[in-house]
Each structure stands twice: as structure tokens, then as C-alpha cells.
Amino acid sequence: MGQYTSEGFVVLKGSVGNLKLAPSVKDTVYETKRGELLKSGVYRIEGESIVMEKDYLFNSASMAAAFIVGKAANGWLDWKDQQGRTLDELERQKTESDSDSPASP
């Protein structure tokens, strides 16, 4: 669960992700970030999952998605609403179509 903002992407309290990290992200910024956020109480480990203890703002939707899934991710495509629409469809394409529209008088 999350929310896109002009400052980045907020992963919401109660969100659940994968505890295990893919080998491709071991010893990278993703693993480092996980360690920092665990120490600061942003999430807890529950079995084979991580559970967000508080809302947390990531600087990008992709970093937020990678944090949750435990591997490199494209947040614009991986974050989806309940209807299955991607963040790209909901935010980027909306913004592009708004800028293509003539300004109202």
C-alpha cells in the first residue's frame, strides 16, 4: 500500500513485503536501506515478511517498490491500484494528457 506524492512515494503503515532479498540486490543500496530502516523501527520482521510500522517516504516509486518486493523494481509499473492500473497510468499519463490539453480561459 502506498501513495504517490510530489516528493516521492510513501509506503504506508501496515504494508507487507518480502523479507528475503534477491541475490542481485545483496550488498547494494537496497540492502543498506533495509538495515537502516529496521534499526530505526520503520518496519519489523514477521516470519518471512516485513511489516511497515509507520508510513515512510522514499525518494522514488521504484525504490519503494524494491524495498517491498526485495529486488530491483520499476515502481511506475509495479505499483497498481485496486483496478490494476499502474502508477504510470494514474500519474504520468494523467500529467501528460493534462499538459496536452489547452488551458482554460
Chimera marker file (.cmm) of the C-alpha trace (Angstrom):
<marker_set name="trace">
<marker id="1" x="0.000" y="0.000" z="0.000" r="1" g="1" b="0" radius="0.5"/>
<marker id="2" x="1.323" y="3.366" z="-0.865" r="1" g="1" b="0" radius="0.5"/>
<marker id="3" x="0.693" y="6.877" z="-2.020" r="1" g="1" b="0" radius="0.5"/>
<marker id="4" x="2.454" y="8.908" z="-4.690" r="1" g="1" b="0" radius="0.5"/>
<marker id="5" x="3.386" y="12.476" z="-3.762" r="1" g="1" b="0" radius="0.5"/>
<marker id="6" x="5.363" y="15.234" z="-5.441" r="1" g="1" b="0" radius="0.5"/>
<marker id="7" x="8.194" y="14.400" z="-3.007" r="1" g="1" b="0" radius="0.5"/>
<marker id="8" x="8.335" y="10.669" z="-3.748" r="1" g="1" b="0" radius="0.5"/>
<marker id="9" x="6.355" y="7.584" z="-2.783" r="1" g="1" b="0" radius="0.5"/>
<marker id="10" x="5.042" y="6.846" z="0.715" r="1" g="1" b="0" radius="0.5"/>
<marker id="11" x="4.808" y="3.199" z="1.738" r="1" g="1" b="0" radius="0.5"/>
<marker id="12" x="2.001" y="3.109" z="4.283" r="1" g="1" b="0" radius="0.5"/>
<marker id="13" x="1.954" y="1.630" z="7.765" r="1" g="1" b="0" radius="0.5"/>
<marker id="14" x="0.719" y="-1.974" z="7.668" r="1" g="1" b="0" radius="0.5"/>
<marker id="15" x="2.170" y="-2.696" z="4.218" r="1" g="1" b="0" radius="0.5"/>
<marker id="16" x="3.712" y="-6.151" z="3.945" r="1" g="1" b="0" radius="0.5"/>
<marker id="17" x="6.733" y="-7.094" z="1.842" r="1" g="1" b="0" radius="0.5"/>
<marker id="18" x="9.222" y="-9.879" z="1.232" r="1" g="1" b="0" radius="0.5"/>
<marker id="19" x="11.885" y="-10.399" z="3.878" r="1" g="1" b="0" radius="0.5"/>
<marker id="20" x="14.312" y="-12.151" z="1.551" r="1" g="1" b="0" radius="0.5"/>
<marker id="21" x="16.354" y="-10.092" z="-0.855" r="1" g="1" b="0" radius="0.5"/>
<marker id="22" x="17.138" y="-11.315" z="-4.349" r="1" g="1" b="0" radius="0.5"/>
<marker id="23" x="20.836" y="-12.093" z="-4.888" r="1" g="1" b="0" radius="0.5"/>
<marker id="24" x="21.003" y="-9.232" z="-7.400" r="1" g="1" b="0" radius="0.5"/>
<marker id="25" x="20.388" y="-6.646" z="-4.666" r="1" g="1" b="0" radius="0.5"/>
<marker id="26" x="22.687" y="-8.063" z="-1.992" r="1" g="1" b="0" radius="0.5"/>
<marker id="27" x="25.359" y="-5.559" z="-0.951" r="1" g="1" b="0" radius="0.5"/>
<marker id="28" x="23.574" y="-2.675" z="-2.671" r="1" g="1" b="0" radius="0.5"/>
<marker id="29" x="21.759" y="0.466" z="-1.573" r="1" g="1" b="0" radius="0.5"/>
<marker id="30" x="18.580" y="-1.653" z="-1.177" r="1" g="1" b="0" radius="0.5"/>
<marker id="31" x="20.151" y="-3.864" z="1.473" r="1" g="1" b="0" radius="0.5"/>
<marker id="32" x="21.722" y="-0.878" z="3.210" r="1" g="1" b="0" radius="0.5"/>
<marker id="33" x="18.390" y="0.963" z="3.296" r="1" g="1" b="0" radius="0.5"/>
<marker id="34" x="16.647" y="-2.062" z="4.742" r="1" g="1" b="0" radius="0.5"/>
<marker id="35" x="19.185" y="-2.272" z="7.553" r="1" g="1" b="0" radius="0.5"/>
<marker id="36" x="18.833" y="1.419" z="8.370" r="1" g="1" b="0" radius="0.5"/>
<marker id="37" x="15.040" y="1.305" z="8.417" r="1" g="1" b="0" radius="0.5"/>
<marker id="38" x="14.926" y="-1.834" z="10.557" r="1" g="1" b="0" radius="0.5"/>
<marker id="39" x="17.210" y="-0.208" z="13.142" r="1" g="1" b="0" radius="0.5"/>
<marker id="40" x="15.085" y="2.944" z="13.195" r="1" g="1" b="0" radius="0.5"/>
<marker id="41" x="11.830" y="0.994" z="13.684" r="1" g="1" b="0" radius="0.5"/>
<marker id="42" x="10.223" y="1.809" z="10.340" r="1" g="1" b="0" radius="0.5"/>
<marker id="43" x="9.414" y="-1.871" z="9.822" r="1" g="1" b="0" radius="0.5"/>
<marker id="44" x="9.530" y="-5.139" z="11.712" r="1" g="1" b="0" radius="0.5"/>
<marker id="45" x="10.251" y="-8.700" z="10.663" r="1" g="1" b="0" radius="0.5"/>
<marker id="46" x="7.351" y="-11.101" z="10.955" r="1" g="1" b="0" radius="0.5"/>
<marker id="47" x="8.124" y="-14.633" z="9.776" r="1" g="1" b="0" radius="0.5"/>
<marker id="48" x="9.225" y="-14.384" z="6.142" r="1" g="1" b="0" radius="0.5"/>
<marker id="49" x="7.773" y="-10.895" z="5.731" r="1" g="1" b="0" radius="0.5"/>
<marker id="50" x="8.493" y="-7.303" z="6.607" r="1" g="1" b="0" radius="0.5"/>
<marker id="51" x="5.648" y="-5.193" z="8.008" r="1" g="1" b="0" radius="0.5"/>
<marker id="52" x="5.727" y="-1.410" z="7.968" r="1" g="1" b="0" radius="0.5"/>
<marker id="53" x="5.369" y="0.047" z="11.455" r="1" g="1" b="0" radius="0.5"/>
<marker id="54" x="4.898" y="3.593" z="10.163" r="1" g="1" b="0" radius="0.5"/>
<marker id="55" x="4.470" y="5.491" z="6.920" r="1" g="1" b="0" radius="0.5"/>
<marker id="56" x="7.784" y="6.079" z="5.159" r="1" g="1" b="0" radius="0.5"/>
<marker id="57" x="8.602" y="8.407" z="2.268" r="1" g="1" b="0" radius="0.5"/>
<marker id="58" x="11.015" y="7.035" z="-0.333" r="1" g="1" b="0" radius="0.5"/>
<marker id="59" x="12.527" y="9.422" z="-2.863" r="1" g="1" b="0" radius="0.5"/>
<marker id="60" x="11.159" y="7.341" z="-5.749" r="1" g="1" b="0" radius="0.5"/>
<marker id="61" x="8.387" y="4.890" z="-6.506" r="1" g="1" b="0" radius="0.5"/>
<marker id="62" x="10.981" y="2.393" z="-7.742" r="1" g="1" b="0" radius="0.5"/>
<marker id="63" x="12.986" y="2.496" z="-4.505" r="1" g="1" b="0" radius="0.5"/>
<marker id="64" x="9.762" y="1.996" z="-2.555" r="1" g="1" b="0" radius="0.5"/>
<marker id="65" x="8.746" y="-0.964" z="-4.738" r="1" g="1" b="0" radius="0.5"/>
<marker id="66" x="12.211" y="-2.534" z="-4.485" r="1" g="1" b="0" radius="0.5"/>
<marker id="67" x="12.107" y="-2.156" z="-0.707" r="1" g="1" b="0" radius="0.5"/>
<marker id="68" x="8.803" y="-4.059" z="-0.553" r="1" g="1" b="0" radius="0.5"/>
<marker id="69" x="9.496" y="-6.799" z="-3.104" r="1" g="1" b="0" radius="0.5"/>
<marker id="70" x="13.138" y="-7.370" z="-2.191" r="1" g="1" b="0" radius="0.5"/>
<marker id="71" x="14.524" y="-6.982" z="-5.698" r="1" g="1" b="0" radius="0.5"/>
<marker id="72" x="15.042" y="-4.298" z="-8.309" r="1" g="1" b="0" radius="0.5"/>
<marker id="73" x="11.686" y="-2.947" z="-9.439" r="1" g="1" b="0" radius="0.5"/>
<marker id="74" x="10.105" y="-0.350" z="-11.675" r="1" g="1" b="0" radius="0.5"/>
<marker id="75" x="7.725" y="1.465" z="-9.357" r="1" g="1" b="0" radius="0.5"/>
<marker id="76" x="5.891" y="3.130" z="-12.246" r="1" g="1" b="0" radius="0.5"/>
<marker id="77" x="4.779" y="-0.308" z="-13.440" r="1" g="1" b="0" radius="0.5"/>
<marker id="78" x="4.769" y="-2.377" z="-10.234" r="1" g="1" b="0" radius="0.5"/>
<marker id="79" x="2.591" y="-0.132" z="-8.049" r="1" g="1" b="0" radius="0.5"/>
<marker id="80" x="-1.048" y="-0.691" z="-9.018" r="1" g="1" b="0" radius="0.5"/>
<marker id="81" x="-4.402" y="0.398" z="-7.654" r="1" g="1" b="0" radius="0.5"/>
<marker id="82" x="-7.276" y="-1.986" z="-6.888" r="1" g="1" b="0" radius="0.5"/>
<marker id="83" x="-8.416" y="-1.812" z="-10.507" r="1" g="1" b="0" radius="0.5"/>
<marker id="84" x="-4.981" y="-2.906" z="-11.744" r="1" g="1" b="0" radius="0.5"/>
<marker id="85" x="-3.969" y="0.494" z="-13.141" r="1" g="1" b="0" radius="0.5"/>
<marker id="86" x="-0.260" y="1.239" z="-12.839" r="1" g="1" b="0" radius="0.5"/>
<marker id="87" x="1.204" y="4.301" z="-11.192" r="1" g="1" b="0" radius="0.5"/>
<marker id="88" x="2.334" y="5.299" z="-14.681" r="1" g="1" b="0" radius="0.5"/>
<marker id="89" x="-1.268" y="5.239" z="-15.903" r="1" g="1" b="0" radius="0.5"/>
<marker id="90" x="-2.538" y="7.089" z="-12.855" r="1" g="1" b="0" radius="0.5"/>
<marker id="91" x="0.134" y="9.783" z="-12.566" r="1" g="1" b="0" radius="0.5"/>
<marker id="92" x="2.459" y="10.144" z="-15.539" r="1" g="1" b="0" radius="0.5"/>
<marker id="93" x="-0.106" y="9.677" z="-18.276" r="1" g="1" b="0" radius="0.5"/>
<marker id="94" x="-2.589" y="11.884" z="-16.454" r="1" g="1" b="0" radius="0.5"/>
<marker id="95" x="0.042" y="14.621" z="-16.196" r="1" g="1" b="0" radius="0.5"/>
<marker id="96" x="0.987" y="14.263" z="-19.875" r="1" g="1" b="0" radius="0.5"/>
<marker id="97" x="-2.629" y="14.447" z="-21.009" r="1" g="1" b="0" radius="0.5"/>
<marker id="98" x="-3.221" y="17.461" z="-18.751" r="1" g="1" b="0" radius="0.5"/>
<marker id="99" x="-0.279" y="19.272" z="-20.333" r="1" g="1" b="0" radius="0.5"/>
<marker id="100" x="-1.559" y="18.418" z="-23.828" r="1" g="1" b="0" radius="0.5"/>
<marker id="101" x="-4.939" y="19.958" z="-23.068" r="1" g="1" b="0" radius="0.5"/>
<marker id="102" x="-5.458" y="23.598" z="-23.943" r="1" g="1" b="0" radius="0.5"/>
<marker id="103" x="-5.501" y="25.916" z="-20.961" r="1" g="1" b="0" radius="0.5"/>
<marker id="104" x="-8.911" y="27.051" z="-19.820" r="1" g="1" b="0" radius="0.5"/>
<marker id="105" x="-9.622" y="30.799" z="-20.065" r="1" g="1" b="0" radius="0.5"/>
<link id1="1" id2="2" r="1" g="1" b="0" radius="0.2"/>
<link id1="2" id2="3" r="1" g="1" b="0" radius="0.2"/>
<link id1="3" id2="4" r="1" g="1" b="0" radius="0.2"/>
<link id1="4" id2="5" r="1" g="1" b="0" radius="0.2"/>
<link id1="5" id2="6" r="1" g="1" b="0" radius="0.2"/>
<link id1="6" id2="7" r="1" g="1" b="0" radius="0.2"/>
<link id1="7" id2="8" r="1" g="1" b="0" radius="0.2"/>
<link id1="8" id2="9" r="1" g="1" b="0" radius="0.2"/>
<link id1="9" id2="10" r="1" g="1" b="0" radius="0.2"/>
<link id1="10" id2="11" r="1" g="1" b="0" radius="0.2"/>
<link id1="11" id2="12" r="1" g="1" b="0" radius="0.2"/>
<link id1="12" id2="13" r="1" g="1" b="0" radius="0.2"/>
<link id1="13" id2="14" r="1" g="1" b="0" radius="0.2"/>
<link id1="14" id2="15" r="1" g="1" b="0" radius="0.2"/>
<link id1="15" id2="16" r="1" g="1" b="0" radius="0.2"/>
<link id1="16" id2="17" r="1" g="1" b="0" radius="0.2"/>
<link id1="17" id2="18" r="1" g="1" b="0" radius="0.2"/>
<link id1="18" id2="19" r="1" g="1" b="0" radius="0.2"/>
<link id1="19" id2="20" r="1" g="1" b="0" radius="0.2"/>
<link id1="20" id2="21" r="1" g="1" b="0" radius="0.2"/>
<link id1="21" id2="22" r="1" g="1" b="0" radius="0.2"/>
<link id1="22" id2="23" r="1" g="1" b="0" radius="0.2"/>
<link id1="23" id2="24" r="1" g="1" b="0" radius="0.2"/>
<link id1="24" id2="25" r="1" g="1" b="0" radius="0.2"/>
<link id1="25" id2="26" r="1" g="1" b="0" radius="0.2"/>
<link id1="26" id2="27" r="1" g="1" b="0" radius="0.2"/>
<link id1="27" id2="28" r="1" g="1" b="0" radius="0.2"/>
<link id1="28" id2="29" r="1" g="1" b="0" radius="0.2"/>
<link id1="29" id2="30" r="1" g="1" b="0" radius="0.2"/>
<link id1="30" id2="31" r="1" g="1" b="0" radius="0.2"/>
<link id1="31" id2="32" r="1" g="1" b="0" radius="0.2"/>
<link id1="32" id2="33" r="1" g="1" b="0" radius="0.2"/>
<link id1="33" id2="34" r="1" g="1" b="0" radius="0.2"/>
<link id1="34" id2="35" r="1" g="1" b="0" radius="0.2"/>
<link id1="35" id2="36" r="1" g="1" b="0" radius="0.2"/>
<link id1="36" id2="37" r="1" g="1" b="0" radius="0.2"/>
<link id1="37" id2="38" r="1" g="1" b="0" radius="0.2"/>
<link id1="38" id2="39" r="1" g="1" b="0" radius="0.2"/>
<link id1="39" id2="40" r="1" g="1" b="0" radius="0.2"/>
<link id1="40" id2="41" r="1" g="1" b="0" radius="0.2"/>
<link id1="41" id2="42" r="1" g="1" b="0" radius="0.2"/>
<link id1="42" id2="43" r="1" g="1" b="0" radius="0.2"/>
<link id1="43" id2="44" r="1" g="1" b="0" radius="0.2"/>
<link id1="44" id2="45" r="1" g="1" b="0" radius="0.2"/>
<link id1="45" id2="46" r="1" g="1" b="0" radius="0.2"/>
<link id1="46" id2="47" r="1" g="1" b="0" radius="0.2"/>
<link id1="47" id2="48" r="1" g="1" b="0" radius="0.2"/>
<link id1="48" id2="49" r="1" g="1" b="0" radius="0.2"/>
<link id1="49" id2="50" r="1" g="1" b="0" radius="0.2"/>
<link id1="50" id2="51" r="1" g="1" b="0" radius="0.2"/>
<link id1="51" id2="52" r="1" g="1" b="0" radius="0.2"/>
<link id1="52" id2="53" r="1" g="1" b="0" radius="0.2"/>
<link id1="53" id2="54" r="1" g="1" b="0" radius="0.2"/>
<link id1="54" id2="55" r="1" g="1" b="0" radius="0.2"/>
<link id1="55" id2="56" r="1" g="1" b="0" radius="0.2"/>
<link id1="56" id2="57" r="1" g="1" b="0" radius="0.2"/>
<link id1="57" id2="58" r="1" g="1" b="0" radius="0.2"/>
<link id1="58" id2="59" r="1" g="1" b="0" radius="0.2"/>
<link id1="59" id2="60" r="1" g="1" b="0" radius="0.2"/>
<link id1="60" id2="61" r="1" g="1" b="0" radius="0.2"/>
<link id1="61" id2="62" r="1" g="1" b="0" radius="0.2"/>
<link id1="62" id2="63" r="1" g="1" b="0" radius="0.2"/>
<link id1="63" id2="64" r="1" g="1" b="0" radius="0.2"/>
<link id1="64" id2="65" r="1" g="1" b="0" radius="0.2"/>
<link id1="65" id2="66" r="1" g="1" b="0" radius="0.2"/>
<link id1="66" id2="67" r="1" g="1" b="0" radius="0.2"/>
<link id1="67" id2="68" r="1" g="1" b="0" radius="0.2"/>
<link id1="68" id2="69" r="1" g="1" b="0" radius="0.2"/>
<link id1="69" id2="70" r="1" g="1" b="0" radius="0.2"/>
<link id1="70" id2="71" r="1" g="1" b="0" radius="0.2"/>
<link id1="71" id2="72" r="1" g="1" b="0" radius="0.2"/>
<link id1="72" id2="73" r="1" g="1" b="0" radius="0.2"/>
<link id1="73" id2="74" r="1" g="1" b="0" radius="0.2"/>
<link id1="74" id2="75" r="1" g="1" b="0" radius="0.2"/>
<link id1="75" id2="76" r="1" g="1" b="0" radius="0.2"/>
<link id1="76" id2="77" r="1" g="1" b="0" radius="0.2"/>
<link id1="77" id2="78" r="1" g="1" b="0" radius="0.2"/>
<link id1="78" id2="79" r="1" g="1" b="0" radius="0.2"/>
<link id1="79" id2="80" r="1" g="1" b="0" radius="0.2"/>
<link id1="80" id2="81" r="1" g="1" b="0" radius="0.2"/>
<link id1="81" id2="82" r="1" g="1" b="0" radius="0.2"/>
<link id1="82" id2="83" r="1" g="1" b="0" radius="0.2"/>
<link id1="83" id2="84" r="1" g="1" b="0" radius="0.2"/>
<link id1="84" id2="85" r="1" g="1" b="0" radius="0.2"/>
<link id1="85" id2="86" r="1" g="1" b="0" radius="0.2"/>
<link id1="86" id2="87" r="1" g="1" b="0" radius="0.2"/>
<link id1="87" id2="88" r="1" g="1" b="0" radius="0.2"/>
<link id1="88" id2="89" r="1" g="1" b="0" radius="0.2"/>
<link id1="89" id2="90" r="1" g="1" b="0" radius="0.2"/>
<link id1="90" id2="91" r="1" g="1" b="0" radius="0.2"/>
<link id1="91" id2="92" r="1" g="1" b="0" radius="0.2"/>
<link id1="92" id2="93" r="1" g="1" b="0" radius="0.2"/>
<link id1="93" id2="94" r="1" g="1" b="0" radius="0.2"/>
<link id1="94" id2="95" r="1" g="1" b="0" radius="0.2"/>
<link id1="95" id2="96" r="1" g="1" b="0" radius="0.2"/>
<link id1="96" id2="97" r="1" g="1" b="0" radius="0.2"/>
<link id1="97" id2="98" r="1" g="1" b="0" radius="0.2"/>
<link id1="98" id2="99" r="1" g="1" b="0" radius="0.2"/>
<link id1="99" id2="100" r="1" g="1" b="0" radius="0.2"/>
<link id1="100" id2="101" r="1" g="1" b="0" radius="0.2"/>
<link id1="101" id2="102" r="1" g="1" b="0" radius="0.2"/>
<link id1="102" id2="103" r="1" g="1" b="0" radius="0.2"/>
<link id1="103" id2="104" r="1" g="1" b="0" radius="0.2"/>
<link id1="104" id2="105" r="1" g="1" b="0" radius="0.2"/>
</marker_set>
